[in-house]
Amino acid sequence: MLIVAVAWIYVVLLMAFTEPTVVAGIMTFSLYCVLPLGILFYLTGSGRRKRARAARELATKQQAGPERPPEA
């Protein structure tokens, strides 16, 4: 996945260099590269975020120690 993203950045960077003005080049790079790749990495990173959250919760529970049952 990362190699595809690097290749896409390269292609869009070359597209941006061919624009007639600097502003058009920046807009091309932003709208064709930064925005789509940001969305893609956010969507594909959701599994990692879930696993990291679960690991943090498990570590917190282990630090707190075993739970005692409520006394009647």
Secondary structure, DSSP 8 states (H G I E B T S, - for coil): -HHHHHHHHHHHHHHHHTSSSHHHHHHHHIIIIIHHHHHHHHHHTHHHHHHHHHHHHHHHHHHH--------
